[in-house]
Amino acid sequence: MNRDTALPVSATSAGRLLAEQRARFAALDRLLPVPQPPPDGHVVTTATADGARVAGTLVRLSWPVGTLPRLWSAAEVAELHPLLGAVGGDGMDALLATARERLTGLAPLGEDSACVLTWPSRDVAASRALLDHGMVPLSVIAVRIARAMDRRPPAEGLTVRLAGPADLPGCVRLALAELAYSAHVGGGRLRPNAEGLKQASLRDRFDRGDPVWVAERDGELLGMAECGWTDSHPGTWAGSRLQPGRWGYVNCAFVSPGAREQGVGRALLAATHRGLQGADVVGSYLYFNPANPLSSVFWPRQAYRPLWTIWEVRPAAALR
């Protein structure tokens, strides 16, 4: 990943805006972490029609050919980090209008590009402004606070177990099927080297000892959940998205089309949550696509609820 040269956010108004944004986020959703200062980037400042000042930074990200993030991201990304203070929808509207003008200063952004913004899911006032500027709620970070486990046994003939290196071919097949489906309903990209990237990623996961659970019947892998743990601390990426503590992470979960509506996904995630939850684990989190007609029903049933929404417009020049 390459970042362009950064310009620091002006300290003059940033402190006040950050304090106001912290108070606003705390009122919006008790599970949001305390907002941190935006990262260094190209500074954007503007004002609403009522004269309220807002700010933000635009950060340019570039994913080289052959890297794993290109399977879910555009190659070139302009990432906007708003600092709206106490102002909601009007502040977001003004900031997006000014950011659109500034995008041209980030060097050329072609067809394989995106403008991306992550914002609290419960801020519906800001959502209206984001929609009006052509952004789409492409993904959400959803959380599940540690709770009583589902102890129901799997359906007859179904086994849920931890996978190992010998399961790599079957896991790659499921991962590629998930990517193909995601490409229809979310940000997934079917790049030419997708199989090699997925194979390398899963092999690394096995080598690290990260848990991968699979659901199996008669020797056939029907579903898979790639998982791990994340420690959230202030000053880290996780600390900007999750409250402090240790969190389980469900990276990718998928059930083969022919095995759906048979309790496979429920059994797979029940085993996953039992494996991820410990005395020191706050809860678990994952990404899902709101436009996915399966995920948008399944994950709430597993007690996940949106915390952050990732808004995106592709290409970046399509921002209105």
Secondary structure, DSSP 8 states (H G I E B T S, - for coil): -EE---B---HHHHHHHHHHHHHHHHHH-TTS-------SBEEEEEE-TT--EEEEEEEEEE--TT-GGGGTS-SEEEEEEEE-TT--HHHHHHHHHHHHHHGGGGS---SSEEEEEEEETT-HHHHHHHHHTT-EEEEEEEEEE----------TT-EEEE--GGGHHHHHHHHHHHHHHHHHHSS----TTHHHHHHHHHHHHHHHT--EEEEEETTEEEEEEEEEEEEE-TTSHHHHHS-SEEEEEEEEEEE-GGGTTTTHHHHHHHHHHHHH--TTEEEEEEEE-TT-TTHHHHHHHTT-EEEEEEEEESSGGG--
